[in-house]
Amino acid sequence: MRKIKNTFLVATLIGLAYSCKPKQNMVYMERQTTELNQEVKQAVFEGSHLQAGDLLDIKVTAFDDNAVRPFNLHSMNQAGNATEVIPGQLVSAPVGYLVSNDGYIVFPVLGKILVKNMTLSQLRENLETRLLEYLTDPLVTIRQLNFNITILGEVKKPGQYTSPSDKITILQALGMAGDMTDNGDRTQVKLVRYENGIDQTHVIDFTDKNITSSPYYYMQQNDVLYVQPDENKKIIANINPNRALTFSIIGSAIALLSIIIRFK
């Protein structure tokens, strides 16, 4: 009888040992999908493409300070002009240009300008070209005031974040959310991006060294990054509470049996 109990105990311990094997795919950029000597490339940053609801800070400078006054919101505000919140026109708190639902801003003197799907660099060049009609060597600087991204799922601080810059990588986005938890599936992270009028989902493998060359390496305005739980977390989440209690009782029974066998 004692031999049978010992055999049962050993088999149980072996089963528990196999069930507690180390987690895999825990290290970022560990797997190499290309030859080891091949240089890892990095995606080219093209800039975030402007969308409806984007808030822009645009400043114009030139040799003649008086000549640029009509083209700057802060100058207009100091002159006593109102800044009511109207899509595509001047806004307040903070002062900037709000992209309307149909993708336009209304710029002083220049009027209504279509900016939807432009990058900040493209808009800067567009404005500088238009301003040449009024100014000598105009210089335009543009900053996006509400670059928003959302990180959800198995991260330590899920939520929506506003970045002071539109140049932010998916790795930096994870850093803003406190990194993934140990239960996050690093091989199947989902990026939801609004493209061509619809939300499209792309799967990213954070264990792949070539992640830096992915076309989705840089975040875009209103991107959603979702880290789904790994298989172990899914199994635990789907276990019936009564079944979990049963496993607990069985574990206690095994521990008690091992004590009895030891002192018998």
C-alpha positions in Angstrom: 0.0 0.0 0.0 2.8 2.4 0.9 4.5 1.7 -2.4 1.3 2.6 -4.3 1.0 5.8 -2.3 4.6 6.7 -3.1 4.1 6.0 -6.8 0.9 8.2 -6.8 2.7 11.0 -5.0 5.7 10.9 -7.4 3.4 10.9 -10.5 1.5 13.8 -9.0 4.6 15.8 -8.4 5.9 15.2 -11.9 2.6 16.4 -13.3 2.7 19.5 -11.2 6.3 20.1 -12.4 5.3 20.0 -16.0 2.3 22.3 -15.4 4.6 24.9 -13.9 7.0 25.1 -16.8 8.6 28.6 -17.5 6.7 31.1 -19.6 7.9 31.5 -23.2 8.2 34.6 -25.4 8.8 37.0 -22.4 11.7 39.0 -24.0 11.1 41.7 -26.6 12.9 41.6 -29.9 14.4 38.2 -29.1 13.6 36.2 -32.2 15.5 36.7 -35.4 13.5 36.1 -38.5 16.3 37.1 -40.9 19.9 36.0 -41.2 22.0 36.9 -38.2 24.4 39.0 -40.2 21.7 41.0 -41.9 21.3 44.5 -40.6 18.0 45.3 -38.8 16.3 48.1 -40.6 14.1 50.8 -39.0 10.9 52.1 -40.3 10.9 55.6 -41.9 9.0 58.1 -39.9 6.6 59.9 -42.2 4.6 61.7 -39.5 1.0 61.3 -38.3 -1.7 62.0 -40.9 -4.1 64.7 -39.8 -7.7 63.8 -39.0 -10.9 65.5 -38.0 -10.6 66.7 -34.4 -6.9 67.3 -34.5 -5.8 70.5 -32.7 -2.8 72.3 -34.3 -0.5 75.1 -33.0 0.7 77.0 -36.1 3.2 79.9 -35.9 4.4 82.0 -38.7 7.7 84.0 -38.6 9.5 86.2 -41.1 11.9 89.2 -41.2 9.1 91.7 -40.8 7.4 91.1 -37.4 4.5 93.5 -38.3 3.9 91.7 -41.6 3.3 88.3 -39.9 0.9 89.6 -37.3 -2.2 88.8 -39.3 -1.1 85.2 -39.7 -0.7 84.3 -36.0 -3.5 83.5 -33.6 -1.7 84.9 -30.6 -1.4 88.3 -32.3 -5.1 88.2 -33.2 -6.1 87.4 -29.6 -4.0 90.2 -28.3 -5.8 92.5 -30.7 -9.1 91.5 -29.1 -10.5 89.0 -31.6 -12.8 86.3 -30.3 -11.8 82.6 -30.4 -15.0 80.6 -30.3 -15.0 76.9 -30.7 -16.1 76.3 -34.2 -14.9 73.2 -36.2 -12.3 74.2 -38.7 -11.9 77.7 -37.2 -10.1 79.3 -34.2 -10.4 77.6 -30.9 -9.4 78.5 -27.3 -8.0 76.7 -24.3 -5.6 76.0 -25.7 -5.6 78.3 -28.7 -5.1 76.5 -32.0 -6.6 75.3 -35.3 -9.2 72.6 -35.0 -9.5 70.3 -38.0 -13.2 70.2 -39.0 -15.2 67.0 -39.7 -14.6 67.5 -43.4 -10.9 68.0 -42.9 -10.4 71.7 -43.2 -8.9 74.5 -41.1 -9.6 78.2 -41.6 -6.3 80.1 -41.6 -6.1 83.9 -41.3 -5.9 85.7 -44.6 -5.4 82.4 -46.5 -8.9 81.2 -45.8 -10.2 77.5 -45.8 -7.5 74.9 -46.3 -7.9 71.2 -46.7 -5.5 69.4 -44.4 -7.0 66.0 -43.9 -4.5 63.1 -44.5 -1.5 65.6 -44.6 1.4 65.1 -42.4 2.7 68.1 -40.3 5.6 68.4 -42.7 3.4 68.5 -45.8 1.1 71.1 -44.2 4.1 73.2 -43.2 5.4 73.2 -46.8 1.9 73.9 -48.1 1.5 77.0 -45.9 5.0 78.3 -46.6 4.3 78.2 -50.3 0.9 80.0 -49.9 2.5 82.7 -47.7 5.1 83.6 -50.2 2.5 85.7 -51.9 2.4 87.9 -48.7 5.7 87.5 -46.9 9.4 87.3 -47.7 11.0 84.0 -46.6 8.1 82.8 -44.3 8.9 80.1 -41.8 6.1 78.0 -40.4 6.3 75.8 -37.3 3.5 73.4 -36.5 2.9 71.3 -33.4 0.0 68.9 -32.7 -1.6 69.7 -29.3 -3.8 66.6 -28.9 -1.9 63.5 -30.2 -3.9 60.8 -28.5 -3.3 57.1 -28.3 -5.0 54.4 -26.2 -3.3 51.3 -24.7 -5.5 48.6 -23.3 -5.4 45.0 -22.0 -2.5 43.3 -20.2 -0.5 46.5 -19.4 0.1 48.0 -16.0 -1.5 51.3 -16.6 -4.2 51.0 -19.3 -5.8 54.2 -20.6 -5.7 57.0 -23.1 -2.5 59.1 -23.3 -1.7 62.4 -24.9 1.8 62.8 -26.3 3.6 66.2 -26.8 5.0 64.8 -30.0 3.5 62.8 -32.9 6.8 60.8 -33.2 6.1 58.0 -30.8 6.9 54.3 -31.4 4.9 51.3 -30.3 7.6 50.5 -27.8 7.4 54.0 -26.3 3.7 53.7 -26.2 4.0 50.6 -24.1 6.4 52.5 -21.8 3.8 55.1 -21.2 1.4 52.4 -20.0 4.0 50.9 -17.7 4.9 48.0 -20.0 3.0 44.7 -20.4 2.2 42.5 -17.5 3.7 39.0 -17.2 0.3 37.7 -18.5 0.5 39.6 -21.8 0.8 37.8 -25.1 3.9 39.5 -26.7 3.4 37.7 -30.0 -0.1 38.7 -30.7 -0.5 42.4 -29.8 -3.3 44.1 -31.8 -3.1 47.6 -33.3 -6.4 49.2 -34.3 -5.9 52.1 -36.7 -8.5 54.2 -38.6 -7.6 53.8 -42.3 -9.5 54.5 -45.5 -12.7 55.3 -43.5 -12.7 52.1 -41.4 -11.0 50.7 -38.3 -8.4 48.1 -39.3 -6.7 45.7 -37.0 -3.0 44.7 -37.4 -1.2 42.0 -35.4 2.3 42.8 -34.1 4.9 40.4 -32.7 7.0 42.2 -30.0 9.4 39.3 -29.8 10.5 39.8 -33.4 13.8 41.8 -33.8 12.5 43.2 -37.1 9.6 45.0 -35.3 11.5 48.2 -35.9 11.0 47.9 -39.7 7.3 47.3 -39.3 5.0 49.8 -41.1 3.2 50.0 -37.8 6.3 50.8 -35.7 5.2 54.5 -35.4 1.9 55.3 -33.8 -0.7 57.4 -35.6 -3.3 59.7 -34.1 -6.1 57.8 -32.2 -4.3 54.4 -32.5 -5.4 51.7 -30.1 -2.9 49.2 -28.9 -4.4 46.1 -27.3 -2.3 43.5 -25.4 -4.4 40.3 -25.2 -3.8 37.8 -22.3 -1.7 34.7 -23.0 -3.2 31.2 -23.1 -2.5 30.5 -19.4 -4.4 33.7 -18.4 -7.3 32.7 -20.7 -7.5 29.2 -19.1 -7.6 30.6 -15.6 -10.2 33.2 -16.5 -12.5 30.5 -18.0 -12.2 28.1 -15.0 -15.4 27.6 -13.2 -15.1 28.9 -9.6 -16.3 25.5 -8.3 -13.7 23.7 -10.4 -11.0 26.0 -8.9 -12.2 25.1 -5.5 -11.9 21.4 -6.4 -8.3 21.9 -7.6 -7.6 23.6 -4.3 -9.0 20.7 -2.3 -7.1 18.2 -4.4 -3.9 20.1 -3.8 -4.5 20.2 -0.1 -5.2 16.5 -0.1 -2.0 15.7 -1.9 0.0 17.8 0.6 -1.7 16.0 3.5 -1.0 12.6 1.9 2.7 13.5 1.5 2.9 14.3 5.2 1.2 11.1 6.2 3.6 9.0 4.0 6.6 10.8 5.3 5.9 10.1 9.0 4.3 6.7 8.7 
